[in-house]
């Protein structure tokens, strides 16, 4: 169930970034896209370290 909440949060962040980009809020959308990317990369790195 933890992955569902994580995926939902990441999806909401991406949708907020897309809406912000379309509406012209480029700085806000850049911050939202960057935070979604960092969130995703940290999860993959933690998961990769625990499976080795």
N, C-alpha and C positions, 0 to 999 in steps of 0.2 A: 504494500500500500504506500510505502514511502516513495517509490519511484513514480507512482501516479501523481502525487502532490508535486513532486519535483518537475515532472513533465508538464503538468498543468501550469505551474509557475513560469517555466521557461516559455511555454506557448503564449501565455498572457504577455510576457515581456516582449516577445517577438511581435505580437499583434500590436502592442502599444507603440513599438518602434516603427512599424509600417504605417500606422495611422499618423504618428507624429511626422514621419517623412513626407507623407502625402499632403498633410496640412501645412507644411512649410516650416515646421519646428525642427530644423536640422540639428541643432546642438542637443536638444532633448532626445531626439531619436538616436543620435550617435551614442549618447551615454547609455540609453536603454539597450541598444544592440551590443555595446561593449560589455555591459554587465551580464547579459544573457550568454555571451561567448565565454566570459570568464567563469561563470557558474557551470557551464557545460564542460569546459576543459578541466576544471578542478575535480569534477565528479569522475571524469574518465581517467585522470591521473591517479586518483585514490583507488579506483576500482582496479586499475592495472597493477598497482603496487601490491594489493592484497591478494591477487590471484597468482602471483609469482611464487 
